[in-house]
Amino acid sequence: MTVTKTRDISENFKASSLRIAFLIAVVGIFALQNPAFINGASILSVIQGMVFVGIAAVFLTILITSGEFDISVGANAALAGTLAAQYVVGGEGVADDRSPWSGLLVGIAVGTVIGLINAFVVLVGNVPSFIATIAMLFIAKSLATYLPGGKPIPGYRDSWEAAGINFRESFFLKNFSIIVLILMIVIGHIVLKRTHFGVVVSSIGSNKEAARTSGTQVKRVKTILFALTGAGAGLAGAVSVLHFGSIYFSLGQGWELTAIAAIVLGGTSLFGGKGSVIGLLFGLALMQTIASGMVAVGIDPWWQTVITGGIVLATLVVEQLRRKVT
């Protein structure tokens, strides 16, 4: 047991070192093309750009470790953010009696409900999670567009002023999204690597039938994971509204692909059984560095999309090859 643990630590250290070296190399390539890429503003832009997808991707990482998918996280965030903004702002301006913090609770609640619906369709309806959550993506995205009439919902920042809080002068509020991401990463890592629940999740992803035979209530565990993934996506949507002060239905577009690519780049297996929330942080940093770097060196926006898609495809191919080798 000790030898195996030592070997796993050594392999994780090597993998982490290679990922960090690769990230540094990518930063160096873009810095050679545009030295301004490594200034403070660019670094802050990279950090801020990975925050919202990251919040949504933490529990998605754990869900994928169990062998399931949720492709609806981006649309979930859009719908949750829309309903959170509508609740706080209301139809005729700011609702003074509604705390802006209540929008976070609404977002989490909406996301959790969507996650539970996904769980029901997958676990009771026996629909593959990939297909079921694609359907939910279309449903949630359509509702996020229809409910506000395809228009942005402004005025969320005004709710802070109505509550006597100056959002622009509050360090805590301006950096709230980053704080939430850090907390989510810490919680997700502890759940996956330091709890019995995390061991159960990994065992289900490795061999669902063996886990069921050993007495694990697989459906209950996966229901919890779908709910947590939905709640994380809902929180991401609500936090984005808080950060930007408004919401538009395009929120969350492409999050699912970015999240999955970041999750795989971070060392999580798409086939379940192996996951890393800390690795997710690296994957997010790499994806956002590449995205920001392409802007910094002036790559055409259309080609940026092609390159991002290529990265997603390459990560899937590498994951498949790695699975065959191991």
C-alpha positions in Angstrom: 0.0 0.0 0.0 2.8 2.4 0.9 4.7 1.6 -2.3 1.6 2.2 -4.4 0.9 5.5 -2.6 4.5 6.6 -3.1 4.3 5.7 -6.8 1.0 7.6 -7.2 2.5 10.7 -5.5 5.6 10.5 -7.8 3.5 10.2 -10.9 1.2 13.1 -9.9 4.3 15.2 -9.2 5.8 14.4 -12.6 2.4 15.1 -14.3 2.0 18.4 -12.5 5.6 19.5 -13.3 5.0 18.7 -17.0 1.8 20.7 -17.0 3.4 23.7 -15.3 6.3 23.6 -17.8 3.9 23.4 -20.7 1.9 26.4 -19.4 5.1 28.4 -18.9 6.1 27.5 -22.5 2.8 28.7 -23.8 3.1 32.0 -21.9 6.6 32.4 -23.3 5.5 31.9 -26.9 2.9 34.6 -26.6 5.2 36.9 -24.7 7.8 36.7 -27.5 5.1 37.8 -29.9 3.7 40.5 -27.7 5.8 41.4 -24.5 2.8 43.3 -23.0 1.1 39.9 -22.6 2.8 39.3 -19.3 1.9 42.6 -17.6 -0.3 42.8 -14.6 -3.5 43.7 -16.5 -3.1 40.6 -18.8 -2.5 38.3 -15.9 -5.6 39.7 -14.1 -7.6 39.2 -17.4 -6.5 35.6 -17.6 -7.5 35.0 -14.0 -10.9 36.7 -14.4 -11.6 34.9 -17.6 -11.3 31.5 -16.0 -13.3 32.3 -13.0 -16.9 31.7 -14.1 -16.3 28.5 -16.1 -14.1 27.3 -13.2 -16.9 27.7 -10.7 -19.2 25.7 -12.9 -16.5 23.1 -13.6 -15.5 22.0 -10.1 -18.3 19.6 -9.4 -18.5 18.8 -13.1 -15.0 17.4 -12.6 -16.3 15.1 -9.8 -19.3 14.1 -11.8 -17.1 13.1 -14.8 -14.9 11.1 -12.3 -18.0 9.1 -11.6 -18.4 8.3 -15.2 -21.2 10.7 -16.1 -21.5 14.0 -18.1 -23.3 17.3 -17.9 -23.2 19.2 -21.1 -25.8 21.7 -19.9 -23.7 23.7 -17.4 -23.4 26.8 -19.6 -27.1 26.9 -20.4 -27.8 26.2 -16.7 -25.7 29.2 -15.7 -27.5 31.4 -18.2 -31.0 30.4 -17.0 -30.0 30.6 -13.3 -28.4 34.0 -13.8 -31.4 35.2 -15.7 -33.9 34.2 -13.0 -31.6 35.5 -10.2 -31.4 38.9 -12.0 -35.2 39.0 -12.6 -35.8 38.2 -8.9 -33.5 40.9 -7.5 -34.1 43.6 -10.1 -37.8 42.9 -10.9 -39.7 44.2 -13.8 -39.8 47.9 -13.0 -36.3 48.5 -11.7 -34.6 47.6 -8.4 -36.7 45.8 -5.8 -35.5 47.6 -2.7 -36.7 44.9 -0.3 -34.7 42.2 -2.0 -31.1 41.8 -1.0 -28.6 41.4 -3.9 -27.3 38.4 -2.0 -30.6 36.7 -2.5 -29.8 36.4 -6.2 -27.0 33.9 -5.3 -29.5 31.7 -3.5 -31.9 31.9 -6.4 -29.2 30.9 -8.8 -28.1 27.9 -6.7 -31.7 26.8 -6.3 -32.4 27.0 -10.0 -29.2 25.1 -10.9 -29.9 22.4 -8.3 -33.4 21.8 -9.8 -31.9 21.5 -13.3 -29.3 19.1 -11.9 -32.0 17.0 -10.3 -34.0 16.9 -13.5 -30.9 15.7 -15.3 -30.4 13.0 -12.7 -34.0 11.8 -13.0 -33.8 11.5 -16.8 -30.4 9.8 -16.7 -30.9 7.4 -13.7 -34.6 6.7 -13.9 -35.2 7.2 -17.6 -31.9 5.3 -18.5 -31.0 8.0 -21.0 -27.2 8.4 -21.5 -26.1 11.5 -19.6 -24.4 13.0 -22.7 -27.7 12.9 -24.6 -29.9 13.9 -21.7 -27.9 17.0 -20.8 -27.6 18.1 -24.4 -31.4 18.2 -24.4 -31.3 20.2 -21.2 -28.9 22.5 -22.8 -31.4 23.4 -25.5 -34.3 23.7 -23.0 -32.4 25.9 -20.5 -30.8 28.1 -23.2 -34.2 28.7 -24.9 -35.8 29.7 -21.5 -32.9 32.0 -20.7 -33.5 33.7 -24.1 -37.3 33.8 -23.9 -37.9 34.9 -20.3 -36.2 38.3 -20.7 -37.4 38.7 -24.3 -33.9 38.3 -25.7 -32.8 41.5 -24.0 -30.2 42.1 -21.3 -31.3 42.6 -17.7 -29.4 45.5 -16.3 -29.6 47.2 -12.9 -28.2 44.5 -10.6 -25.4 46.8 -9.4 -28.0 49.3 -8.4 -29.4 46.8 -5.9 -26.1 47.2 -4.0 -26.5 51.0 -3.8 -30.1 50.5 -2.7 -28.7 48.3 0.1 -26.3 51.1 1.0 -23.2 49.3 -0.4 -20.8 50.9 -2.8 -19.9 48.0 -5.1 -17.1 49.8 -6.9 -15.2 50.6 -3.7 -15.6 47.2 -2.1 -12.5 45.1 -2.5 -14.4 42.0 -1.4 -17.2 42.5 -3.9 -15.0 43.3 -6.8 -13.0 40.1 -6.2 -15.9 38.0 -5.0 -15.9 35.8 -8.1 -12.2 34.9 -7.6 -12.9 34.2 -3.9 -15.8 31.9 -4.8 -13.6 30.0 -7.3 -10.8 29.5 -4.7 -13.4 28.2 -2.2 -15.0 25.9 -4.7 -11.5 24.5 -5.7 -10.7 23.8 -2.1 -14.0 22.2 -1.3 -14.0 20.2 -4.5 -10.4 18.9 -3.8 -11.3 17.9 -0.2 -14.5 16.1 -1.3 -12.7 14.2 -4.1 -9.4 13.4 -2.4 -9.9 13.6 1.4 -13.4 12.1 2.0 -14.9 8.6 1.8 -17.5 10.1 -0.6 -14.7 10.9 -3.0 -13.3 7.3 -2.8 -16.8 6.0 -3.6 -17.1 8.4 -6.6 -13.8 7.1 -8.0 -14.8 3.5 -7.4 -18.1 4.0 -9.3 -16.2 5.6 -12.2 -13.7 2.8 -12.3 -16.2 -0.1 -12.1 -19.9 0.7 -11.5 -20.9 -2.9 -11.2 -18.2 -3.7 -8.8 -19.2 -0.7 -6.7 -22.8 -1.7 -6.7 -22.0 -5.3 -5.7 -20.0 -4.0 -2.8 -23.1 -2.2 -1.5 -22.6 1.3 -2.9 -25.9 3.0 -3.7 -24.8 4.2 -7.1 -27.9 6.0 -8.1 -28.0 8.0 -4.9 -24.3 9.0 -5.2 -24.9 10.1 -8.9 -28.0 12.0 -8.0 -26.1 14.0 -5.4 -23.4 14.7 -8.0 -25.8 15.8 -10.7 -27.4 18.1 -8.1 -24.1 19.5 -7.0 -23.0 20.1 -10.6 -26.2 21.9 -11.3 -25.8 24.0 -8.2 -22.3 24.9 -9.2 -23.4 26.0 -12.6 -26.3 28.0 -11.1 -23.8 29.7 -8.7 -21.5 30.6 -11.6 -24.4 32.2 -13.4 -25.5 34.2 -10.4 -21.9 35.3 -9.5 -21.4 36.5 -13.1 -24.5 38.7 -12.8 -23.1 40.1 -9.6 -19.8 40.8 -11.2 -21.0 42.3 -14.5 -24.1 44.0 -13.1 -26.3 42.6 -15.8 -26.9 39.5 -17.8 -27.5 38.6 -21.5 -28.7 35.3 -22.8 -25.3 34.6 -24.4 -23.9 34.0 -21.0 -22.5 30.5 -20.7 -22.1 29.9 -24.4 -19.3 27.4 -25.0 -18.7 26.9 -21.3 -19.3 23.1 -21.6 -16.6 22.6 -24.2 -14.1 24.8 -22.4 -14.8 23.1 -19.1 -14.5 19.6 -20.5 -11.2 20.5 -22.3 -9.8 22.1 -19.0 -10.9 19.0 -17.0 -9.2 16.6 -19.3 -6.0 18.8 -19.5 -6.0 18.7 -15.7 -5.7 15.0 -15.6 -9.3 13.8 -15.2 -10.3 10.8 -17.2 -13.4 11.2 -19.4 -14.1 7.5 -18.8 -14.3 7.9 -15.1 -12.3 6.6 -12.1 -9.7 9.3 -12.1 -10.2 13.0 -11.3 -8.3 16.1 -10.2 -9.9 19.4 -9.1 -6.4 20.9 -8.6 -5.6 19.8 -12.1 -8.7 21.5 -13.3 -7.1 24.8 -12.2 -4.2 24.2 -14.5 -6.5 23.3 -17.4 -8.5 26.4 -16.9 -5.3 28.5 -16.8 -4.0 27.0 -20.0 -7.3 27.4 -21.9 -7.7 31.0 -20.8 -4.0 31.8 -21.4 -4.3 30.5 -25.0 -7.6 32.5 -25.5 -6.0 35.7 -24.1 -2.8 35.1 -26.0 -4.6 34.7 -29.3 -6.2 38.1 -28.7 -2.9 39.7 -27.7 -1.1 38.6 -30.8 -3.9 39.6 -33.1 -5.2 36.2 -34.3 -8.5 36.6 -36.3 -11.5 35.9 -34.0 -12.7 33.2 -36.5 -9.4 31.4 -36.3 -9.5 31.7 -32.5 -12.7 29.5 -32.5 -11.1 27.0 -34.9 -8.0 26.8 -32.7 -10.0 26.4 -29.5 -12.0 23.6 -31.1 -8.8 22.0 -32.2 -7.6 22.0 -28.6 -10.8 20.4 -27.5 -10.4 17.7 -30.2 -6.7 17.1 -29.3 -7.5 16.7 -25.6 -10.1 14.0 -26.5 -7.7 12.2 -28.7 -4.9 12.3 -26.1 -7.3 11.1 -23.5 -8.3 8.1 -25.7 -4.7 7.2 -26.4 -3.7 7.5 -22.7 -6.6 5.2 -21.8 -5.4 2.6 -24.3 -1.8 2.8 -22.9 -2.9 2.4 -19.3 
